[in-house]
């Protein structure tokens, strides 16, 4: 079954709604310049409340960083109680190795050749844990580190999936298109932020869209 990550969580209400809808992962963005940024104290409050309410049924929490040093990544993970880091900036594979299997890289390649080069490079430090993505593929943007709402190339996704054991796909996914993308690319997981938000409220989730998104992914898997 394709896993679903709801990224850019900023409120307990949204985190609870995503959990109840069946999300496998929740992403908390610690990049201060992001419109979906959250501080560690607020993330800790949300994560602790979810753990108390849902116990072992809690989604996997993922901390998103951009060009952060390993020491600060480790401090944030420890403070919030998150065990997985997503690196969405210009990090090297050395950073992944320093994280010792708990970090995975997000890439935003401009074309298929660049995508395959990036995949080969970052797989050297990718997690071996089957519960984590090996790599996240997002749409190219020269200005933003993800969350653009621009759809990633399906051709690139299909090419990368051949060489990546657990590919998570992001970029412009919505309740309306995610089913077709899952059926065409068969990714290990999908990641959504803006696609389940009101157009003028980044970081705030539309709960009906959340449910519709996850239902569309599940339906695509069942029809395979």
C-alpha positions in Angstrom: 0.0 0.0 0.0 1.3 3.5 -0.9 2.1 5.4 2.2 0.8 8.9 2.8 2.7 11.8 4.4 0.9 15.0 5.3 3.5 17.7 5.5 3.6 21.1 7.0 1.5 20.4 10.0 1.2 23.4 12.3 -1.8 22.7 14.5 -3.1 19.9 16.7 -6.5 20.1 15.1 -4.9 19.4 11.7 -2.6 16.7 13.1 -5.6 14.9 14.7 -7.6 15.1 11.5 -4.8 13.7 9.4 -4.3 10.9 11.9 -8.0 10.0 12.0 -8.1 10.1 8.2 -5.3 7.4 8.1 -2.1 9.3 7.3 1.0 7.2 7.7 3.4 10.1 8.4 3.1 13.7 9.5 5.8 16.2 8.6 6.8 19.2 10.8 8.8 21.9 9.0 11.6 23.4 11.1 12.9 25.7 8.3 12.1 29.2 9.6 11.6 30.7 6.2 8.9 28.3 5.3 5.3 29.5 5.3 4.6 26.2 7.1 7.4 26.6 9.7 6.8 25.4 13.3 9.0 25.9 16.3 10.2 22.8 18.3 8.0 23.7 21.4 4.8 23.8 19.4 5.7 20.6 17.6 6.4 18.9 20.9 3.0 19.9 22.2 1.3 18.4 19.1 3.3 15.2 19.1 2.8 14.6 22.8 -0.9 15.1 22.5 -1.1 12.7 19.5 0.9 10.1 21.4 -1.4 10.4 24.4 -4.5 10.2 22.3 -3.6 7.6 19.7 -0.8 5.6 21.3 0.7 3.0 18.9 -1.7 4.1 16.2 0.2 7.4 15.8 1.6 8.2 12.4 5.4 8.4 12.0 6.6 11.9 12.7 9.1 13.4 10.3 11.1 16.6 11.0 11.9 18.6 7.9 15.1 20.6 7.7 16.8 22.9 5.1 20.6 23.3 5.1 20.8 22.7 8.9 23.8 21.5 10.7 23.7 18.0 12.1 24.1 19.1 15.7 21.0 21.3 15.5 19.1 18.5 13.7 19.9 16.1 16.5 18.9 18.6 19.2 15.6 19.3 17.6 14.8 15.6 17.1 15.7 14.8 20.7 13.6 17.7 22.0 10.5 16.9 20.0 10.9 13.2 20.2 11.0 12.7 16.5 13.2 9.9 15.1 13.3 10.7 11.3 14.7 13.7 9.5 13.9 14.8 6.0 16.6 17.0 4.4 15.1 19.3 1.8 17.9 21.7 1.1 21.3 21.5 -0.6 22.8 18.9 1.8 25.4 16.4 0.9 25.4 12.6 1.3 27.9 13.2 4.1 25.1 14.7 6.2 23.0 11.7 5.6 25.7 9.4 6.8 26.2 11.4 9.9 22.5 10.9 10.7 23.2 7.1 10.7 20.1 5.9 8.8 17.4 8.2 10.2 17.6 10.8 7.5 16.4 10.8 3.9 17.0 13.3 1.1 14.5 15.3 -0.9 15.6 16.1 -4.4 14.2 18.6 -7.0 15.9 17.7 -10.3 15.5 19.7 -13.4 15.5 16.7 -15.8 15.7 13.0 -15.9 19.5 12.8 -16.2 19.9 15.1 -13.1 17.3 13.0 -11.3 19.2 9.8 -11.9 22.5 11.3 -10.9 21.0 12.7 -7.7 19.4 9.3 -6.9 22.7 7.5 -7.3 24.5 10.0 -5.2 22.0 10.1 -2.3 21.3 6.5 -2.2 24.7 6.0 -0.7 23.5 7.5 2.6 19.8 6.5 2.3 18.0 4.7 5.2 17.9 0.9 5.0 14.9 0.7 7.3 11.9 -0.5 5.2 9.6 1.8 7.1 11.3 4.9 5.7 11.6 6.3 2.2 14.9 5.9 0.5 14.4 9.2 -1.3 11.8 11.9 -1.9 11.3 13.3 -5.4 9.8 16.8 -5.6 9.1 19.2 -8.4 12.0 21.5 -9.5 12.0 25.1 -8.2 14.8 27.6 -8.3 13.2 29.7 -5.6 11.7 27.3 -3.0 12.7 24.2 -1.1 9.4 22.4 -1.8 5.8 23.2 -1.0 5.4 25.0 -4.3 2.2 23.2 -5.5 4.0 22.5 -8.8 3.5 19.0 -10.1 6.6 16.8 -10.4 7.3 15.2 -13.8 5.7 11.8 -14.1 8.4 10.7 -16.6 11.1 11.6 -14.1 9.3 9.8 -11.3 9.0 6.6 -13.3 12.7 6.7 -14.2 13.8 7.3 -10.6 11.5 4.6 -9.3 13.5 2.0 -11.3 16.6 2.6 -9.3 15.2 3.7 -5.9 13.7 0.9 -3.7 11.3 3.2 -1.7 10.5 6.4 -3.6 8.3 9.0 -2.0 6.7 11.4 -4.6 5.8 15.0 -3.9 4.9 18.0 -5.9 1.5 19.3 -6.9 -0.4 16.3 -5.6 -4.1 16.9 -4.9 -7.2 14.8 -4.1 -8.1 15.1 -7.8 -4.8 13.9 -9.3 -3.1 11.6 -6.7 -5.0 8.5 -7.7 -3.8 8.8 -11.3 -0.3 9.5 -10.2 -0.2 6.5 -7.9 -1.6 4.2 -10.6 1.0 5.5 -13.1 4.1 5.7 -11.0 3.4 3.2 -8.2 5.5 5.1 -5.6 6.3 3.7 -2.2 4.8 6.9 -0.8 3.2 10.2 -1.6 3.7 13.5 0.2 1.3 16.5 0.2 1.2 19.9 1.8 -0.4 22.7 -0.4 -2.7 20.2 -2.1 -4.8 19.7 1.0 -4.8 23.4 2.1 -7.0 26.4 1.3 -5.2 28.4 -1.5 -4.7 31.4 0.8 -3.7 29.6 4.1 -0.4 27.7 3.8 0.1 25.5 6.9 -3.6 25.2 7.6 -5.2 21.9 6.3 -8.6 21.5 4.8 -10.0 18.4 6.6 -12.3 17.4 3.7 -9.4 17.5 1.3 -7.2 15.5 3.7 -9.8 12.7 3.8 -10.3 12.9 0.0 -6.6 12.7 -0.6 -6.0 9.7 1.5 -9.2 8.0 0.2 -7.9 8.5 -3.4 -4.6 6.9 -2.6 -6.3 3.9 -0.9 -8.7 3.5 -3.8 -5.8 3.5 -6.4 -4.1 0.8 -4.4 -7.2 -1.3 -4.2 -7.9 -1.1 -7.9 -4.4 -2.3 -8.8 
